[in-house]
Amino acid sequence: MIREQIAQWVRQAIDAAATAQGWEISELPAVEVEVPRNPEFGDYATNAAMALTRLLRRNPREIAALLRAHLPPQTEEWMERVEIAGAGFLNFYLRPGWAGKVVRHILTEDQRYGETQVGAGKRALIEFVSANPTGPLSLGHGRNAAVGDTLARVLEANGYKVEREFYINDGENSTQIRNFALSVWARYRQLKGEPAEMPEDGYFGEYVIDIARWIAEHHGESLVQDDAEATLKRFEQVATQLMLEMQKQDLQDFRVVFDRWFSEQSLYESSAVQKTLEQLKANGYAYEAEGALWLRSTAFGDEKDRVLVRANGVPTYLAADVAYHRDKYERGYDMMIDLWGADHHGYVARMKAAMAALGYDPSKLHILIYQLVNLYRGDEVVRMSKRAGDLITLREVMDEIGVDALRFFYMLRSHDSTLDIDLELAKEQSEKNPVYYVQYAHARICSIERTAQERGVALPPFEEVPLEALTHPAEVALIKQLADLPHEVMLAGTQFAPHRLTAYALDTARAFHSFYTECRVLGAETEALQAARLWLVKATRLVLAKTLSLLGVSAPERME
């Protein structure tokens, strides 16, 4: 709130100074407003003058002086003074009582506080998880789900119209799906007492036996045909559908709901793949060589050209993916975001190249790569699951530590960093556990409010309470933290960095606990101060609840 307001005033000062001085500024530099580590340097500071130095070829302190002189009159209402420091920083010192204005603003905004209109109603599509329907969702898929869904929530809070999409990898040429069907069929025959070997690249988790048993119980032998390929196709359809329903349930229980489940197979049935290949040929970016069809991706910076259709006439995964992204562009989104695993890093350049080759703007497509998750139980590495064979499932971890803890832990680090999760820490009910620490702050506030009610404390409307009395250093530190929520939401969205919100939630909880230690709320020195602090407590609760909601984490009113 204040940070963004100062940034806006600085931008206005740059415009006004440019007009007065005849500066030619084709594009304004990004105005960064930070909280100085040393309070002696003000409440907020900006390096805008230094950012203009190279462009204007003038001394940054001279630029800073001109910017200060051209700050709009509204600045004086909030600022006691603005000083020039160091190489050219502008340091802003807020007037006493500013904190009360912030609290009043938060309480007025209520549930809307923290939201921005950066997106201005633009349409955004986020495609994430998109796991093969051949097994349960893994711990890695869970990270994909948490990051994608949190980013969607953040973009919605920034004014975007967001759609969530899951791409079902069920194409007719999928080797994984064929091996999955062969595995289920083999287990089915084994359950019937027939000799059957599992395929070399089969799926060996216990869930495959469960699916085979379900088919035997619900379909008997009705799926078995005289023709082996026809039988395999039937097993494939039933098994993949069962697996897909299991994935949907896991995601729903993880508080992730998709607007659309997009089938890869539909791209073949609608001839979208063939039409896409024809368009690439027509644009001059698909050519035949060595019996195969190639994408001329090197024309757009890729390290080498890529095969679209193999010499045997079978399309590659790339062909369907290009057709899928062509479909996305044709739906008219302003921004498209893909969340891919670390093993897809080399795929980014070719997908961007393919979109450019089709005549689309590749800058509208943002591909985020998330890194691996390591699971620990104390100091011991957890390596594999009995249920899934060679992976740890989302369901197992979710059931053990709960949705709140898992979603919060997934968001503790940026998606492009490797993440370690300690199951014992995630279950611990102490301040060492980050999600417990934040939720406890919210529950503690609810307890304060309940106690006030039980004591019959009369709380006047906040419009009538002298919130300007909130001047204790611990109060000011907490309010400054609350004031940053809109800024953090904006950065979490524009930088595709939703993990910022876990750090913000922890800092807010820390500021609240410090305030509560140093400042008596119920039984404060005066009734007016008690009322002001109770309203500050409520503003903090609103901010914590909003932040946790954006993370997909609950805000409990009581903690066990």
N, C-alpha and C positions, 0 to 999 in steps of 0.2 A: 504493500500500500504506500508507505512513505518512500521506500526505495524507488518505486516506479514513478511516484510523483516528482521526486527530485530529478530523476533521469529525464522526465518530460520537461521540467523547468530548464534544465541544462541544454536540452535540444532547442528549446525556444530561444535561449540566450545565444546559442550558436547562430541561429537564423538571424536574430536581430543584429548581432555583431557583424555578421557577414554582409548584411545590407548596409550597415553604417560604414564599414571599412572597405567595401567593394571586394570582399573575398569571393573567389570563384570556387565553390565547393560542390562538385558534381554529385557526391554521395556522402552523407553524414557518417562519420565513424560510429561504431557501436559505443554507446555511453554506458560505462560500467560504474555502478555505485556500490561501494563496499562499506562495511563497518570496520573502522580502524581497530587494530589490536590494542593500541594505547588510547584510552578514553580522552587523554589530553589533546588528541588530534581531532576531536569532535565526535559527533554521533554517527556521521556518515561522511564519506569522501569520494571524490571522483578524479580520475586521471584524464578527463576529456581534453584538457589543454595539451597534454603531452601527446595524445593521440592525433591532435591536429598539427603538431609541430612539423612533421615531414611534409605534409600537404601544403602548409602555408609558409614554410621556411622562415619561421619567426621564433624568438625565444619563448619557451613554454610559459614562463612566469608573466610575460607580457600578454600572451593569449589568455591566461587565467585571469588577469586583471580586467581585460575587456569582457570576458564572459561574466565575471562577477558584476560588472557595471551594467550588463544587459539582462540580468536575471529579472523575470517578470515581477510586478508588484506583489502578487499573491505570496511570493516567497517570504515576505516580511511577517506574514501572519503566523508562520510556523518557525521561522529562523530568528534566533537571537542575534547571530552574526555569521558571516561567511568569511573565512580566512584563507589566504594563499600560503602554502607551506611547501618546503622542500624544493624539488625541481619544478613544481608547478601544479601541485595538488590543490584542489578546492576542498576545504574542510568545512562542513556544515554543523553548526551548533544549534540544537533545537531549543525553543523557548520552554520555560517551565510550564507544565500543564499540558504539553503536547500528548502525553501518554493517555490522558483522559479522553481526548478526541479519538484516539485510536480505539479504545475500548468501546466508546459510544458507537463508532462506525461498525465494529464487529457485531455488536448487539443489534444494531439496526438491520444489517445485512442478514443476520441469523444463518439459516441453512445455505444461503447463497455465498456467504463469505469465502473468499479464496478463489472463486471462479473468475475467469477473464473472458474477453471476447477476441482473443488473438486469432482464433480460427474463423471468426466472422461468418459462421454458417457454411463453410466449405465442406465438401464431402470427402471423407477419408475412409479407406478400406484397409483393414489389418487382417492379413492371412497368417495364421500361426497354428502351432502344433502339427497339423497335417501328417499324422503318423500313418504308417502302413497298417491296414486292417488285418494284420497277421499275428498280433500279440497284444498283451496289455500295455498300457502307457507306462513308460519307464520314468525313473527319477529325472532324467534329462528332459523328457517331454513335459514333466511337471514344471520345470524351470521355464520352458518355452511358454507354457500356459499362463504362469504367474506374470511373466514379463509382458506378454501380449495383452492379457486382460487388463493389467494395471495401466499400461500405456493407453489402451482404449478408454479407460475411465478418466485418465488425465486429459486426453485430447477432448473428450466430451466436456470436461470442466473448463476447457479453454475455448469452448464455443464451436467445436467441430461437430458435424453430423457423422457419426462413426458407425461403420458396419463391421462385424466380426465374421470371418469366413474360415472354414476348415476345408482343405483340399483333400479329397479321398483318393488315395493312390490305388485305384482299382482298374487300371487300364488293362486291356486284353492281352498286352504283351509283357505283363509283369512276371518276371521270374520268381520273385518273392511270393506272390500270391499262388502261383502254381505249386511251389514247394510246400507252402502252407496247406493247400488242399491235399497234396500227396501225403503229407504228414497226418492229417486228420483221417484220411481214408485208411492209411496203414494202421493207425490206432483203432479205428472202427473194426477192421478185420481181425485184429488181435483180440479185441473184446469178444468177438464172435468165435474165438478159438481157432481162427484160420492163420496159417503161416503168412506173415507179411513183414517185409523189411522196411525200416524207415529210410527215406531218401538221404543220400549223403549230406546234402545241404538242408536237411529238414529242421523242424522246430521241435525241440525235445522237452520243453517245459510241461509241467503237469496240467496246465490249462488246456493243452491239446487233447489230453485224455478226457478231460471234463467235457469238452465240446463233442468228442466222438461218442461219449456216453450219452450226452443229451440227444444227439442225432439218433442213436439206437433206441432210446426211450420214446422219442416223439415222432420219429419217422419210420422206425422199424427197418424194413428192407426196401421201402418205396423209392429211395434215391438210387438204388443199384439197378443199372441197365445192362443189357447185353453188350453194348458198346462201352469200352473202358473210358474213352474220352468223354462220352456223354455222362457217365457216372461221375467222373472227376469234375466236370463242369457243375453238376448239381451239388456236389460236396463243397465246391468252391463258393457257390452262391450262398448256401446256408451258413457255412463256417464264417465267411467274411462278414455276413450280416450280423451274426451273433457277436463277433468280435467288435464290430462297429457299435452295436448297442451297449456293450460293456464299456467301451471307451467313452461313449456319450454319458453314461451314468457316472463314471469316474469324474469326468469334467464337470458335470452338473453338481456333484457333491463337493467339488473343489471350487464352486461358485463361478464357474466359467460356462457361459451359454452363448452359442453361436447363432447368428442371424441366418446363416446359410451353410449348408453342407454341399460342396460342389464336387461332383463325380468326374474323375478323369475320363471314365468310359464314355460319358456324355459328349466329350469332345470328338470321339471317333464316330459315335452314332449320329451326330449332327453334321459330320464332315468338316468340323472346324479345323482339325489338324490338316486335312488336305487343302482346304482353302487358305490356310496360313502359309503352307509351303508354296502354293501357287502365287501368293502375293509376294513372297520373298523372291521368287524367280522373276516375277514381273518387275520388281524394283531393282533387279540386277545383283542381288546379294545371296543368291543360292545357285550353285553350279554343280555339275556332275563330274566326278573324277574317280577313277579306280572302281567304277561300278556303283558308287555311293553318291548320295546328295549331300552337299556341304554348305554350311553357312559361312559366308565370307566375313567372319567376325573381326578379322585383323584390320578391316577397313575402319573399325571403330575402336581400335586400341587393344583388342584382345591379343594374347601372345601367339595364338595360332587359330586357324580355321577349325570349325567343329562339325562333326558328322550329324546330319539330321535324319537321314534314312540309310541304313546299312546296305551293303551290296546284296544281301538276301531279300531286300525289299521291306524289312521290318523297321519301323520308325524307332529312333532312340528316345530316351526319356526327355531329351532336350526338345524334340519336336512337339510333344504334348505340352511341355511347360511353356514353350513359346506361344502356342495356341491359347493356352490358359491365360497368359498375361495379355495377349491381344484382346481376349474377351474382357479382361478387367478394364483396359483402356477404352474399349468400345462402350462400356457402361458409364463412362463420363465422370470418373472420380477426379478430384483435384489433387489428391495425394494417395499413393498406394504404398503400403509398408508390408514387407515380408520378414518373418523371423525364422532364420535358418540355423541349423546346427553347425558346429565348427568344421565338420567334414565337407561342408558345401562352400567353403571360402573361395575356392577356385572357380566356382560357378557364377560368381557375381558379375565379372566382366563380360562373360558370354551372354548373360541374360540382358544386361544393359545394351550390349551390342545388337542383340536381336531386336530389341524395341526400337532402337535407332534405325535399323535396317527396314523395319516396317513403317517408318515415318513418324513414330511417336516421340514425344519428348522424354528422354530417359531420366531427366532430373526429377520427374514426378514419381519415380519408383525408388523407394528407399529400402535397402536390404540390410537388416541387422543380423549380425552373427553372434550367437550366444555360445559360451564356453561350457566345459564339462563341470559336473557336480561330483564331489567326493563325499562319501557318507562315512561318518565315524560314530563309534559308540565309546565315548571317552577317548582314549588313545588308540583304540583298536579300529582298524579299517573294516567296514562292512562291505563285502565283495559281491555277493550274489544272492539270488532269491530261489527258494525251493519251488515256488509256484511258477516262476517264469523261466527258470533254467539258467540263463547267462546274464540276467539283468536284475536290478532292484526296481520294483514297481512303485508307481505313484501311490497306488491304493494302500500298499503295506505301510509306507511311511506316513501317509495321511491318517491311517487308522491308529498308528502308534503315538504320534505327537499332536495330532489335531490339525485342522485346516488353518486356523489362525497362525499357529507357530510356523507351519511349513510355508505359507504364503509370505509371512514376514521374513523368514530366514532366506527364502529365495531372492528377496529384494534387498538384502543387506549389501550387495556389491553390484557394480555395473554388469550388465549382461555379457560384456566382452572380456570379463575377468573370470578365471577359474574360481569356483565357490566350494568351500568346505562347510558341511553341516554336521554338527555334533548332536546326536539324538538325545544324549543325557542332558546336555545344556538346554535343549529345546523344551524338555519336560520339567526343568527345574523351576520352582516357584521362589525366585529370589531376584534381586536387582542385577545379578549376573546374566540373567536371561533377558535379552533385549525386548522381546515382545511382551513378556510379563511386566517388565519395567514400565513400558508405555501404557499398557492396559491398566496397570495398578494406579497410575496417575489419574486416569479417567475415573476409575472406580472410587478412588479417594475423594475426588471432587463430588461425585454423586453422594458419598457418605456425608460430606460436609453439608451439602444441600438438604439431605434428609434430616440431619441433626438440627439444622436451623429451623426446619418446619416443625419438628417435634418440640422444640423449645418455644415455638410461637413467635419467632423473630419476624417482625414486620419489615418487609423489604419494599421501599417505595419504588415506583417506576424509574428506570435508569435515567430517563430524561430529567428527573428531579433530584438526582443524586450528584453531589460535587465530585465527579470522577477525577477532576484536576488535582485532588488531594493525593492521588497515587504518585508519590515522588520518592519513596524509599528506593535505594539502589536495586534491591531484589525485585521490587515491583517494576521498575523501569526496565530491567534486564528481561523480565518475562514479557512485558508488553512489546518490547522491541522484537522479541522472538515471534510473538503472535502477529505482529505487523508484517512479517516476512512471508506469510503463507501464500498470498497471491503471486509474489515474485517466484517462490519455489515451484508453485504449480505451473507458472508460465515457462520456467526453465526446464522443468521435467518434461513438458510437452514439446517445446521448440527444439530441445537438444536430444529428444528421444532418450531421456535419462530418468525413468520413473523411480530408480533406486534412490534418487535424491530425497524422496519423501520418507524413507525409513530413517535417514540421517536427521531430517527435519523433525520427525516425530520424537526421536530420542533426545534431541537438543531441547525440544519444547517440554518434554517430561522432566528433563534435568532442571530446566529453568523453573518449572512449577514446584518441584520438590524443594529446591533451594529457597524459593519464595515462601513456601509453607513452613519451612524451618525457621526462617528469620522474621516472618510477619504473622502475628496472631490475626486470624480471620474472625471467628466467633469470640466475642469478648474483647474486641479491639478497643483502643483508648477512648474512642468516641463512637456514638451510634452512626454518625455520618461516615466515619472511616470504615466501620464494620460493613455498612451498606455498599460502599465503594469497592471494598475487597470482595464481598460476595458477588458483585457484578463482574469483577475481574475473574473470579473463579469460574463463573458461568461462561464468560468469553473464552477462557482456556478450555473448558469442556467442549464448547462448540468447535474450536480449532482442532483439538485432539480427535474428536469424533469424525470430523470432516477428513482429516488426514488418513485415519485408519480406514474409513470408507473407501477412499481412493485406492488404498492398498488391498481392498477386498478382505479386510480384517475387522472383526467385530469390536465394538466398544462396550464392554460389560459394565453394568452398574454396580455389581458386587464381584469380589474375587474370593474364591474358596481359601 
